[in-house]
Amino acid sequence: MIQEISNRLLAQLESELEKVAFEHRDAFVRWTSALKLIRDALAKLKVHFKDCVFKDKAEEITFFKFIKPAFYHWNIYYSELYEIEVNLPKGDAAKQLEFLEQELQYVTRFFRQYAFLYQYYKLKAEELDSLYFIRGAQPQHILLPNIPDLDPEFSTSCDYLFSKFKAFEALRDWLVERVLDLRRSPAAPFDPGGEASVLHWTGDTINLAEVGIGIYQTVQVNNGSASIADIFRALEDTFHVNLGIPSKRVSELRRRKRLDRTQYLGEMRESIERKLDKENEYDPYKRGQGKV
C-alpha cells in the first residue's frame, strides 16, 4: 500500500518540480517554490507512513532505503543547486568554468569520503541493511556523516546519506553538463537568472527534446559542429524551459516502442501535411480555379 501511495506522490512531485523549473528563471524563486513542493510531499508521505504497519523488516528497509530517499534527495538537490547558482560568477566564462570545476571536485570528494557506503549504495548491497535502514539500529562501528536532527520515528542511520548520494549524483550530472557547455562555447557564459524569453514552451518537454535531437541528427546547425548540448541549451533559452540532460532524453526515446520513438515529430509532419492539403483543396473563388 505505501509503495503505491508513494509512487503517486512522487510522480506528482516530480511533475510539479518540472513546472517550477519551466516557470521560474530566478534562482531564489525556483528554490523556494521547489522546497515548498518537496516539504508538502514529504509531509503527505509521513502521514501515510504513520498509518502504515510494516509486515516485516524487509518492508521497513525498502521504505527507508528507496522510497524516502526518492523524495528527500530533491530537498538536498535544490538547496545545493541554489547555492551554486547564486555564487556563480556572472558574465565571465573562464571564472564560471573554474568555479563549476571546483564544485565538481567537492562532489567527487564527498563520494570518496564515504567510499564504502557509496559502493554499498551503487551495488545495491543488502548485507548491512538491518543496521542501516531499521529504526533504532546503532551501527557504531561504521563511520557515518553528521546528519540533521531528524525525527527518529521517520529516520534511520543511513536514509539521509542515501538521499544525499542520489542528490549529489544528479548535481554531478548538472555540473558536468554546464562544464561541457562552457568548454564548447567559452564566449557564452551561463546565466541562470537571465531575462525570461517572451516565448514559453507549454507542451511536454520530451517533445521539445525530440525536436532538439532531430536537429542534432540532421546536422543543420553550424555546419554540423553544434553538439546536442548546444542545441538543447539554445532551445531552453528560446522557450524558457528546462530540457534536462541530453543523454537521458535520448534514453527516454530509445525506451519507447520503435514506431513511437519520434511520436511528436510524426504529429508535426501530419499536422503540416493536413494544413497544406487543406490549402490545396479546390476553391472556385481562388484565382485560376474558376470564374471570379
N, C-alpha and C positions, 0 to 999 in steps of 0.2 A: 504493500500500500504506500509506504513512504517513498519508495522508488518511483512509482507512478506520479505521485504528487510532486516530487522534486523535479522530475523530468518536465512537467508542465510549467512549474515555476521558473525553471532555468531557461526554457525556451522563450518564455515571455520576457524574462530579464534581458537576455541577450538581444532579442528583437528591439527592446526599448533602448538598450545601450547603443545599438547601431543607429537608431534615430537620433539620439543625442549627439553622436559623432557627426552625423549629417547636418544637424540643425545649428550647431554651435561651433563657431571658429575660435571664439575667445576661450583660452585655456582654463581660466578660473570658472567661468560659467559651465563649461563642459565637465570639469572636475566635480563641482558641487552638484550638478544635475545627476551625474553618474552615481556619486556616492549616495544620494538620496534614494535612487532606484535600488541600489545594491543593499542598502540597510533595510529598506522596506521588504525586499525579497527575503533577506536573512531573518527578519522578524516573523514573516509568514512561515518560513521553514521551521523556525524554532517552535512556533505554536503547534504545527503538525507533529514535530518531533516529541513534544511533551505529551501528546495524545497517543504516541506510538509505544507499543510494548515489543521490544525485540524478542523474537522467539529463541534466539541463541546468540552466542558471541560472534558468529560469522556475520549476522545482520548488523550488529553494532560496529564491527570492524569495517564493513562495506560503507556504512554511513560516514564514519569519520575519516576513512581513507580516501574515498572517492566523491561522495555526494557533497559533503560540506565544503571541501576544497574547491569543487567546481563553482560554488557561489563565492566563497570568501576570497579566492585569488583575484577576482575582479576589483575588490576593495584595495588590495595591495597594488595591483597593476595601475589603476587610475591615479592613486596617490603618488607612486613613483614617477609616472609619466608627467604628471603636473609639475613636479619638482624639476624635471629635466627641461620641460618646455619653458618655464618661467625663468630659468637660469641660462638658457641657451643664448650665446652671444648673437646680437642682432646684426644682420647685414654684412657679415664677414664670413665667407665660406670656409676660409682656412682656419679661423678660430672655432667655427662650429664643428669642423671635422676633428680638430684636436679635442674639443670638449666631449663630443659624442664617443670618440675612441676611448677617452678616459672613463666614461660611463660604462662602456662595454667591458673594459678591464675590471671595473668594480663588480659587474655581474659575474664575470668569469671567476674572480677571486672568491665570490660568495659560493659558487658551485664547488670550487676547490677546497674551501674551508670546511665544507660539510660533505666531503667526497664520499665517505662511506654511506651516509644516509641518502645522498643523491643517487648513487649507484643502486641502492635498495629501491628507491623510487623509480628509477629508469627501468630496472629489470622486473618490476612488479613482483618483487620477492615477498614471501609470506611468513618466513620462519619466525620473525620477531613481532608479528602483528599484534599478538596478545599483550605485548609490552607497550607498543606504540599507539594503538588505537582502541584500547579499552579504558574507560574512565576509571580513574583511581590508581591505575598502574604506575609504578615509580621505577623507571629504568635508570637507576642511579649510576650504573657503570657506563652509560652511553653519554658522550658529550653532546649536549643539546644547546641550542641558542637561547638567549633571553627572549622571552615572548611577552606580549601584553598580558595584563591581569585579566584573564578570560574567565567566564562562568564555568566552574568545574563540572557542572552538570551538562554542559554543552561543548566540552572540550576534552581533548586527550593530549598526551605529551608531544605528539607529532603531527596532528592535523594542521596546525598553523604552519609548521615547516613545509609540509607537503603543499599547502596553499601557496607559500612563497616560492617554492620550486616552480610550480605551474605559472605563477605570475611572472617570475623572472625569465622563464623561457619565452613567454610572449613579449616581454620587454626586450629581450635579446634580439628577437626577430625584428622588432620595430627599429632598434638601433642599427642592426646590420643593414636594413633597407635604406635608412637615412644616410649611413656612411657610404654605401654604394652609390646612392644618388649624388652625393656631393663629390665623390671621386669622378663620376662620369660627367657631371656638369658643375665644375667649380665656379663658374660665373653666375650660378643661380642659387644663392643661399636659401636655406629653408626658413620659411616664415609661418610658424604655426598660428599666429594671431593676425594674419593679414586681412585685408578688406574682403568681405564676402562678395562673391560674384552675384550679379543680378540673375544669373541662371541657376536653377536648383533642380537637381535630378530627383524626381519624386517616385520613380519606379524602383523595382528591386535592384539592389546594387550588383547582383550577379549578372544582370542583363547588360549593364554598362561595362562590367568586366569582360563579358563575352565580346562586346564591340572592341574593347581595347586589345584583346588577344587577337581578334581578327585583323585589326590594323597592323599589329606587330607581325603576324604571319604573312601578310601580303606586302611587307616591306615598302610601304608608301610614304614613310616619314624620314626625312634627312637621308634620302637615297638608301634607306635600309639600315642606317647606322644607329638609329634610335633603339634603345633597349625597351623591353616590355615594362620595366620600372619607370623609365622616362615617360612612356605613353600613359601609364596609369596615373602618374603624378600630374600630367597635363590635363587629363580628364577630371581628376579630383579638383584641380584649381579652377577649371572651367565651370564645372557643375556643382561645386561646393558640396563634395561628398567624400566619404572615406571608403576606398575600394579594398583596403586591406593588402595582404601580401600576395603578389602576383602568383608565386608558385602554388600557394594554397588555392587560389581561384582556379588555376589550371587543373589542379587535382579534383576540384568540385565538378568541373565539366567532364573530366575523364571518368568519374564515377557514375555519370548518367548513362542511361541506355543509349546505345550507339545512335539511334535515329533521333534522339532528343538532345544530343550534345550541343548543338547550335540552335536551340529552340527559338531564342529571341531573334537571331539573325534571320531565321526562316520566317518568323512572323513579320519582320520588317520587309523582307522581299515580297511576301504575299500582299502586304498592305500597299506597297508601291505599285505592284502589278495591277491590283484592283483599281487603284486610282487612275493609272494610265489607260487601262481597258475602258473604264467608265468615260474618260475624256475622249476616247477614240470612237465611242458609240455614235451611231448616225443621229445627227441633229439637223432637221430640214432648215433651221434658221441660221445655221452656220454658213459662212461664205464658202461657196464652192460645192455645197452639198444639196442645194435646192434653190428654188426661187426666193428672192428676198421680198 
